């Protein structure tokens, strides 16, 4: 019985289950969905996964503490329009790209900082704190632009979203770097161990001398910074600053993290699992689109998959106990 | 466990190398803004009928108003090897990236419903849309004549759509120009930005009617917002039939079923009619023919039509709300 439970626990362990599910689904799509295996389509899948993977990596950090960051879509919109405005104001193309991107990253980090301070200092639940910043900053983006988009971005800026480095699309290169760096931080550093400890049990972490507030603050900083980086890629790919950028992405971000095996109650999770979860969502969208399935059916299927994986997570946790 | 994953991985890689897609017959990619309103369904009806008539496969995608998603969908269509792309774009600036991608793949890009100018590196093959400026001017001239005839001064609440929508800018422009020419009887009291969001429209209209009881005319940029407007007027006790005390003139745009019904109920004086079925049909037909080598001239701007109480039975048939 114990052996059975252990093997069930191993099978259901977050990222393994996601990887198996992904490979099976990918295989079936290859065999059954016409044009899915077209190299251009596969490249598109990877490029389109880039934003979602980076955003989901940031969200994974917040999930590790049993929290959530609703402000990511507001960060995308605000940084997109303000960064675009900076770029259109600075004359020199390269300088404008540098200052625009720096400003976009600063906005993400600043909002992450506000979220972190609100959660740690005011002891506000993350879903309330980030919902408030979401409303404030998405409102600010719309007010600033009157919901209009900002075009005329410098040509070199498009390299980030549409350029290639040794033949590999830039979004894929950046995403790979982000996944490796965040996985290293989470799984191979002292900060990573602190994050797991704080997410598992605050009291035990405190007794162990772990700086809880500082650790939680950093989670929101990661989320804000990575949202900003994703926004840079998205703005570059779109060629315009848009106040409503990424407004439909929140469900996919949460879905990628949950499907990737990160516990919604905190304390367990993996960056690789999240990355696979994000690619799985894009593959699901892509393959069902190719099959001509309506978008509302696709949304329903994604919802069902999230419920299924969350349910398996509960089973896994029960197996561990 | 590791063995299982390794086997699955190996099979997936082999499949990716060995199973190419079979050659398919020609198809046209259709990238829509949304399908959450009968207006879009009216366009889609024209698109579907054209696809059937021409015997061409249509790959239809909707982006739910997300410009980034729309560009990704068009990238997917190019990867699928469509012979042309028809697009009701979400954002006039970001769509240029998709047009460039179509140009690079030598696939003609045809716009539908929203006009788009070619740029130096993004060439549009053709397009069809309602001339929103001309239609707005036509409708507002009709309304100015109506007000003069009835010795009214119009204090207008304008419910504005998303400002990234080219049509919205043209509707605002058309309204402003007629207002300028008729400043003795038409005045703008308040503009409410709705971003095509019903909750925002309802809240904005409710607040405006409360703050400015002098409002006696609501001009909305789409009759998608009509339900929210009627709710706000009902809350203010001002949704009354034409001619009754406290009646507020409501000017819906595009001609859906709700606005036609409200006209039949004698609550609405007029609506701006758009032949969206024809737009969808002609866009697909043009995309198909251009992909087959036919040359098309300048894009088409349809002037639309005004549906009023006096021509209701004759013109309402053309509105998509009557399909």
Interface residues (C-beta under 8 A of the other chain):
Chain A: X10 X11 X16 X19 X20 X23 X24 X26 X27 X30 X31 X34 X35 X36 X37 X38 X40 X41 X42 X43 X44 X47 X48 X51 X142 X145 X146 X147 X148 X149 X150 X151 X158 X162 X234 X237 X238 X239 X240 X242 X244 X245 X246 X247 X248 X286 X289 X290 X292 X295
Chain B: X1 X4 X5 X8 X9 X11 X12 X15 X16 X19 X20 X21 X22 X24 X35 X59 X60 X61 X62 X64 X65 X66 X67 X68 X69 X71 X72 X73 X75 X76 X78 X79 X80 X81 X91 X92 X93 X94 X96 X97 X162 X163 X164 X193 X195
